[in-house]
Amino acid sequence: DISEDPVLEVISSLRLDERKRKEQATALGHVTVQQVEAVVKLLSGPTGRRIDGLRDGSYVDCTFGRGSHSRSILERLAPNTQLFAFDLDPQAMPAARRLQREDRRFKIFHRPFGELGEALPEGLQLNGVLMDIGASNAQGDEMYATLHDAEAGPLDLRYNQKQGIPAVEWLQTVSVEELAWVIHTYGESDAFVAERIAEAIIVEQRSQGAFSSGKELADVVRRVKISLGMEELQNPAKLTFVAIRMFLNHEVEQFQRALRAAFDRLVMHGRMVILTFKPPEIDILQRFLRTQEDPSPDQISLVSSPERLMELYPLLTTDQ
């Protein structure tokens, strides 16, 4: 009898979650990374716990995408809770607004998640915040189609085409040095490779005019990589495309703002779950966490002076 065996209950629950995840992926055309694991972590803290297993409180899904995380969170929330979500991609809005009509606990903001602090009701405290950083599978498939298909249209790489300028126009405004910095900072780990790619892109653009498609740009990057003997499993141009996308969408700045705003609004023992795989964002997260640390007595004894202690543990200079 499953109801009498807690281990079998857990296994049954995990199987049900996995089945729901696959059903959502089929319906939405998008496979969410770590969907069940992320939501379980988000809702496993001590705050908002109810006797029936559901959760009270207010939560945020910073990256709605196609809605898999949001729907999974809502399944586990009590009737009087709130879930706020953010997404800048216009193509995410139909599913988000449909969910908003279906479930009064849910509200979508069509704006960057870095504006979390300004968008949410003043004074609202949060029990949990989820961030799945970077482009979703659906967004990535559309953006990176231009690497392979000359008919896929001009290179854009913006999440919201009503804001900023497309990549093809931006490339016409930058110097080799600026482009190399972007490619190295957000994409290629080797600074020399980034400089050679940037040089080749600008030289090609000067001689042939603006790139008419993303594939033309990808072909230039591919030639540089081949000349360097860099054989890769993924498309050789992908890191360059990722770097330009991150820069144009201000992804690092948005991430930094969202971290600060979310941390300021979390209740005591609230949870913030972050999914990211890119070194620049991991570095930002690690630096942010270091600035929020309180020193232990042992750590204090290893520092030469109170002034130096505050330099090493910036949180001590605040009233938090």
Buried (B, 14 or more C-beta within 10 A) or exposed (E): EEEEEEEEEEEEEEEEBEEBBEEBBEEBEBBBBEBBEBBBBBBEBEBBBEEEEBBBBBBBBBBBBBBBBBBBBBEBBBEEBBBBBBBBBEBBBEBBEEBBEEBEBBBBBBBBBBBBBEBBEEEEBBBBBBBBBBBBBBBBEBBBBBBEEEEBBBBBBBBBEEEBBBBBEBBEEBEBEBBBBBBBBBBBEEEEBBBBBBBBBBEBBEEEEEBBBBBBBBBBBBBBBEEBEEEEEEBBBBBBBBBBBBBBBBBBBBBBBBBBBBBEBBBEEBBBBBBBEBEBBEEBBEEBEEEBEEBEEEEBEEBEEEEEBBEBBEBBEEEE
